[in-house]
Amino acid sequence: MYNVSFPALGWEFQINPIAFSIGEIKIHWYGIIIACGMVLAFIYAYFSAKRFNVDRNKLFDCVLVGLVTGIIGARLFYVLFKLDYYLEHPGEIIMISNGGLAIYGGIIGAFLGGCITAKILKVKIMPILDISVLGFLIGQGIGRWGNFMNQEAFGTETTLPWGMMSENTNLQTVHPCFLYESLWCLLGFVLLHFLSKKFQKYPGQVFYCYLVWYGFERMIVEGLRTDSLYLPFGGIRVSQLISAVIMVVGLVILIVNAKKKKEDKFYDNYRREKSIGRSKG
């Protein structure tokens, strides 16, 4: 049980990270909230498939494989950057119930698993990625509230009016980083959903916008957090470095594609295909 407060706002809560128990098995809110985010993301992807001209059954296969490889990737990524500890305690590598999942490892794992499956099923990869990142934003936006229930993923001390305090923050008022990322991801979903319906010119555009949108936010917020994974040299935060790289890559690709006048005919064909997909849906 945690006593959580936002002192400047006068808000106080008591939260229990355990939702309920079945015998000796404890079901945590973190897992329930993450699962809800995944379900909502899949529902959105399922009903958006026709708009992106993607076969729903093949999309389901890609998502299912991506889900499994995403969990594996999230755990391996975390273990890799705490390798000294896990080499001494190898039995704990598979104990994800104790925590230790890295979001970027999950995204990379899901990306690789989904893309390989799409390749095997002979599905166009970029539309799959466009749908997937919209689902990621839903899942990330909702899933971060699991961090709130666990009182984790917070930042350094702050005097801002929305500063948060609990036993896990050592009774210091800190940045609620989970909240920053949740709001940013949900806003990103709204904006990129609107883009995909009204202004998308080519497959992959939503995916590249996601790289810029999420990369920018994570690069900033990661610098506030107190639980970052670091490279073994230089004191560089892993997620901050990755965020900067994917933001720049996404931005460069968007700029290059915007300048490709020879692609105008392709853009017109893509918009026509999406229009047909919406009419069928």
C-alpha positions in Angstrom: 0.0 0.0 0.0 1.3 3.4 -1.0 0.3 6.8 0.3 0.5 9.0 -2.8 0.0 12.8 -2.8 0.3 15.8 -5.0 1.0 18.3 -2.3 0.5 21.5 -4.3 -2.8 20.3 -5.6 -4.1 19.0 -2.3 -4.6 15.5 -3.7 -4.0 12.4 -1.6 -4.5 8.7 -2.5 -4.0 5.3 -1.1 -3.1 2.8 -3.8 -2.5 -0.9 -3.5 -0.4 -2.4 -6.4 -2.1 -5.7 -5.9 -5.6 -5.8 -7.4 -6.6 -9.2 -5.9 -5.3 -12.6 -5.0 -6.2 -16.1 -6.1 -4.9 -18.4 -3.4 -1.2 -17.5 -3.1 -1.2 -15.9 -6.6 -1.2 -12.1 -6.5 -2.7 -10.3 -9.5 -1.1 -6.8 -9.8 -2.8 -3.7 -11.2 0.3 -3.3 -13.4 -0.4 -6.4 -15.4 -4.1 -5.7 -15.6 -3.5 -2.2 -16.9 -0.9 -3.3 -19.4 -3.3 -6.0 -20.6 -6.1 -3.5 -21.0 -3.8 -1.3 -23.1 -2.9 -4.2 -25.3 -6.5 -5.2 -25.8 -7.6 -1.7 -26.8 -4.6 -1.4 -29.1 -5.6 -4.6 -30.9 -9.3 -3.6 -31.1 -8.2 -0.3 -32.8 -5.9 -2.2 -35.2 -8.5 -4.7 -36.0 -11.1 -2.1 -37.0 -8.5 0.0 -38.8 -7.1 -2.8 -40.9 -9.4 -2.2 -43.9 -8.6 1.5 -44.0 -4.9 0.6 -44.4 -5.7 -2.2 -46.9 -4.4 -4.9 -44.5 -5.9 -8.4 -44.2 -7.2 -8.7 -40.7 -6.3 -12.4 -40.3 -2.7 -11.7 -41.3 -2.6 -8.6 -39.1 -3.7 -10.8 -36.2 -0.8 -13.2 -36.9 1.7 -10.4 -37.0 0.4 -8.9 -33.8 0.4 -12.2 -32.0 4.0 -13.0 -32.9 5.0 -9.4 -32.2 3.4 -9.6 -28.7 5.5 -12.6 -27.8 8.7 -11.3 -29.2 8.0 -7.9 -27.7 7.9 -9.4 -24.1 11.0 -11.3 -24.8 12.8 -8.3 -26.2 11.7 -6.1 -23.3 13.2 -8.5 -20.8 16.4 -9.2 -22.7 17.0 -5.5 -23.2 16.7 -4.9 -19.4 18.9 -7.9 -18.6 21.6 -6.8 -21.1 22.1 -3.5 -19.3 22.2 -5.1 -15.9 24.3 -8.1 -17.0 26.6 -8.1 -14.0 23.7 -8.7 -11.7 22.0 -11.4 -13.8 25.3 -13.3 -14.4 25.4 -13.7 -10.7 21.7 -14.5 -10.4 20.8 -16.3 -13.7 17.7 -17.9 -12.3 16.1 -14.5 -12.0 16.4 -13.8 -15.8 13.0 -15.3 -16.5 11.3 -13.9 -13.4 9.5 -10.9 -15.0 7.0 -10.9 -12.2 9.8 -9.1 -10.1 9.9 -6.3 -12.7 12.4 -5.4 -15.3 10.9 -4.8 -18.7 12.4 -2.1 -21.0 10.0 -0.3 -23.3 12.5 0.0 -26.1 13.4 -3.6 -26.0 9.7 -4.4 -26.2 9.3 -2.1 -29.3 12.3 -3.6 -31.0 11.2 -7.1 -30.2 7.7 -6.5 -31.5 9.0 -4.7 -34.6 11.3 -7.6 -35.5 8.7 -10.3 -34.8 5.9 -8.5 -36.6 8.1 -7.7 -39.6 9.4 -11.2 -40.0 5.9 -12.6 -39.8 4.6 -10.0 -42.4 7.5 -11.0 -44.7 6.6 -14.7 -44.4 2.9 -14.0 -44.9 3.8 -11.7 -47.9 2.1 -8.7 -46.3 3.3 -5.1 -47.0 5.3 -4.2 -44.0 4.9 -0.4 -43.9 1.1 -0.4 -43.5 1.5 -2.9 -40.8 3.9 -0.6 -39.0 1.6 2.4 -39.5 -1.2 0.5 -37.7 1.2 -0.9 -35.1 2.6 2.4 -33.9 -1.0 3.8 -33.5 -1.6 0.7 -31.3 1.7 1.3 -29.5 0.6 4.8 -28.6 -2.7 3.5 -27.1 -0.8 0.8 -25.2 1.9 3.1 -23.9 -0.6 5.8 -23.0 -2.7 3.5 -20.9 0.1 1.2 -19.7 2.1 4.0 -18.0 -0.7 4.1 -15.3 0.6 0.7 -14.3 3.8 2.5 -13.3 1.7 4.8 -11.2 0.2 1.9 -9.3 3.7 0.5 -8.7 5.0 4.0 -7.8 7.8 3.8 -10.3 9.1 5.6 -13.4 9.2 8.9 -11.6 11.8 11.6 -11.9 14.0 14.0 -9.9 12.7 16.5 -7.3 10.5 19.4 -8.6 8.7 22.4 -7.4 6.1 22.3 -10.2 2.5 22.2 -9.0 1.9 18.7 -10.2 4.8 17.2 -8.3 4.1 13.7 -6.7 5.2 12.3 -3.4 5.0 8.8 -1.9 7.1 6.3 0.2 8.8 5.2 -3.0 10.0 8.8 -3.7 11.5 8.9 -0.2 8.8 11.5 0.6 10.3 13.9 -1.9 8.1 15.8 -4.4 9.2 14.5 -7.8 8.3 14.6 -11.5 5.5 12.1 -12.3 7.2 11.0 -15.5 4.7 8.2 -16.1 2.0 11.0 -16.4 4.1 13.0 -18.9 4.5 10.0 -21.2 0.9 8.8 -20.8 -0.5 12.2 -21.9 2.1 12.6 -24.7 1.3 9.2 -26.1 -2.5 9.6 -26.0 -2.2 13.1 -27.6 0.1 11.5 -30.2 -2.5 8.8 -30.9 -5.2 11.4 -31.6 -2.9 13.5 -33.9 -1.5 10.5 -35.8 -4.9 8.9 -36.1 -6.2 12.1 -37.7 -3.2 12.2 -39.9 -3.8 8.7 -41.1 -7.4 9.4 -42.0 -7.0 12.8 -43.7 -3.4 13.6 -44.7 -1.4 10.4 -45.1 0.4 10.4 -48.4 2.3 7.2 -48.4 2.7 4.0 -46.4 5.1 4.4 -43.5 4.4 8.1 -43.0 2.6 7.5 -39.7 5.4 5.2 -38.6 8.0 7.9 -39.3 5.9 10.5 -37.5 5.8 8.2 -34.5 9.6 7.9 -34.4 9.8 11.7 -34.2 6.9 12.2 -31.8 7.8 9.5 -29.3 11.6 10.0 -29.7 11.4 13.7 -28.9 9.3 13.1 -25.7 11.3 10.2 -24.4 14.6 12.0 -25.0 13.4 14.8 -22.7 11.6 12.8 -20.1 14.3 10.2 -19.8 16.6 12.9 -18.6 14.4 13.4 -15.6 14.1 9.8 -14.5 16.0 8.2 -11.7 15.8 4.6 -12.8 17.4 4.8 -16.3 19.6 2.1 -17.8 23.0 3.4 -18.7 25.7 2.4 -21.2 28.7 0.8 -19.5 30.8 3.8 -20.5 30.3 7.6 -20.6 27.3 7.8 -18.3 25.0 7.9 -21.2 21.3 6.9 -20.7 20.4 4.1 -23.1 16.8 5.2 -23.8 17.8 8.8 -24.2 20.4 7.9 -26.8 18.0 5.6 -28.7 15.3 8.3 -28.6 17.6 10.9 -30.1 18.6 8.6 -32.9 15.1 7.5 -33.9 13.9 11.0 -33.7 16.6 12.2 -36.1 16.1 9.2 -38.4 12.4 9.7 -38.6 12.7 13.4 -39.2 15.3 12.9 -42.0 13.1 10.3 -43.7 10.0 12.6 -43.5 11.9 15.5 -45.0 13.4 13.4 -47.8 10.1 11.9 -48.7 8.4 15.3 -48.7 10.9 16.4 -51.3 10.5 13.5 -53.6 8.5 15.1 -56.4 8.8 12.0 -58.5 6.7 10.2 -56.0 3.6 12.4 -56.6 2.0 9.7 -58.7 2.7 7.1 -56.1 1.1 9.4 -53.4 -2.0 9.7 -55.6 -2.3 6.0 -56.0 -1.9 5.4 -52.2 -4.6 7.9 -51.4 -6.9 6.3 -53.9 -6.2 2.8 -52.4 -7.0 4.1 -48.9 -10.2 5.7 -50.1 -11.3 2.4 -51.6 -10.3 0.7 -48.3 -12.5 3.1 -46.3 -15.5 2.6 -48.6 -15.2 -1.2 -48.2 -15.0 -0.8 -44.4 
